[in-house]
Amino acid sequence: MKILQLTTITVLCTFGLSSCNLLVGGAAGYAVSQEVLPNEVHTSLELVDVQTAWASAQETMRDRAEDGIETTDYPRRIECEVAGADVEVEVEAYDLNRTLIRVRARRYFSEDDDVARMVLNYILDDLGLRR
């Protein structure tokens, strides 16, 4: 009887541990595929239609960029240089009259939190949405 109980416990622990490993491995894969890391990307969800936000973001970045801007219409992306950092601005339709604005800034192969925050504030100021 004790051998049967020991075998049952061993089998349950083996299956239980492998299941836990599978769950942990799956969760780690999901977390790595996300780009939501601290101080990497500044985002703002605003109550404005995407066309208005896109036009305003382009105008703002033309005024602030050091050497002009490069735009892509799909996805709506602006790439330029501001304050010595490479800046990427994305404007995405989130819902009807709701727009998600993302700003990332990089300098010397690392994220530049201050420039990203500054650029997002410029865009929100020009839209009249800064709180």
Order of alpha helices (4+ residues) and beta strands (2+ residues): alpha-beta-alpha-beta-beta-beta-beta-beta-alpha
